[in-house]
């Protein structure tokens, strides 16, 4: 798996004004990386995420996924790429409310050229992988937030995508459930899954191996988590606060 | 393969959607239900009526031509009706020279007072006819014998009566061998004909007594009679040729010059049947147009609900696109959903009209006993429903298909 981005620009028109959401981004992500993309709102991280997820096309620049130039593709072909190469995990889960967990997981296979005879068994496998083997017939409203997100992850994995693209996957979850989900991400990563995660929370980003920070549509920093100065400073302060609290508590 | 699977899933999903929004779907489909229900009901009723009338008429005779003499408009006052009257030799000429005519019979009607030993009836129809008349009109002799040629040659005072007259005249022993008096002339009843049901259907609410005498004997009862000829064609399809032939033969026999008008007229029952068919067809067409309008109204309802559905399910559409549904597939899904809605409405409408038919035909006093929705009407109405679904589902489907997945996922 390779993901190569060169000189990526995205310009929106807002009335007479031209907004440069991305102003020349260069990136390279290799197989089995666990990357967090961070940035304040307006930094262009959503735009980058949409383009990486093939939901949108850049105004200029190149984006090659597995050596295929997606920036040149028609929307039909992009849909196929999304179906086969990318698994989305959204902040608000986006499950079909009236369909069972199994049906929800089967959704991407409905639009797939492959697996039409094995769609059910594949969906079952995916649900078992995320630890919901006993919840297949449940509807989303019968499940907790963490379980719903697991269903969504199973749905993202069911087509064996090159990239798991998660947009604030823990944004709607409490911290212990968040930890469970992040643990699941770690497991998937250990099994070889490439994960790109968009977040604005430092401690969530800390689970990734590499942090890409965006600012004003440009890459501000891109280094491994352990080398990232902002992350290190954050962790240090967090540790200090914890120590202070512990002191005050006793 | 993927297409068919998707189609099945979509239909299934659409049905689930219907099930989930029962009341809303029912209201939406109402227009379609009423449209399909009423058109199939009209088709079944018109078909039933048509069959009833046509079967009556066909038994009456699709092969029959009625011929009579007439004084043309331009010669009224200069030509005598006596000269226009059909004569026996003219009947013989027609019989001899028209290849399209299998057989023919002269007949004439009069009203007379008919009396038996026990009961007297006034204004009874007395039909003087030649023996072929029984065959031409497909009448059934249920007792005794029909009239024979010799009865006419000898001007014998014998007669037939219909079975209704047996009761009305209070005759014993089916009336055979009894004497009845027609205008005080004594006639012997030699046979009984089955009463024709046709009279009963066309307004003449009750069957009536009828008496039949030999054609020549009728002239003993009246000096002046108006004779007519009922001819039977070799086939219903030769009606035009038969008319031409009869016209040619009669004009020649009456020595009419070119430019002179016919002094006779005729009526082909086949034409009447054609007219009846035409009437039924135009009735169905009018009903079809009216129902077409109600289907348009129903279709607008479908469109409305599909638009609501598209906006309600914007996020779902966004998600489907994100996981790889191409615009065409989304379009197809919404079209199939609209179609399913319409076709289900159509099926309900058909069930509705079928149950009305079952109830109606089982009611007492319902004249039309055989009503059914013909298979072509079922297929056509369901196809029409599907077409309405496609037509009115198109705009919402296009709207859904052209949604931007990013915007759709952000939709609240």
Interface residues (C-beta under 8 A of the other chain):
Chain A: X50 X53 X55 X56 X75 X76 X79 X80 X82 X83 X84 X88 X90 X94 X96 X98 X107 X108 X110 X111 X112 X113 X116 X155 X159
Chain B: X1 X2 X5 X6 X9 X16 X20 X315 X316 X318 X319 X320 X321 X322 X323 X324 X325 X326 X327 X328 X329 X405 X406 X409
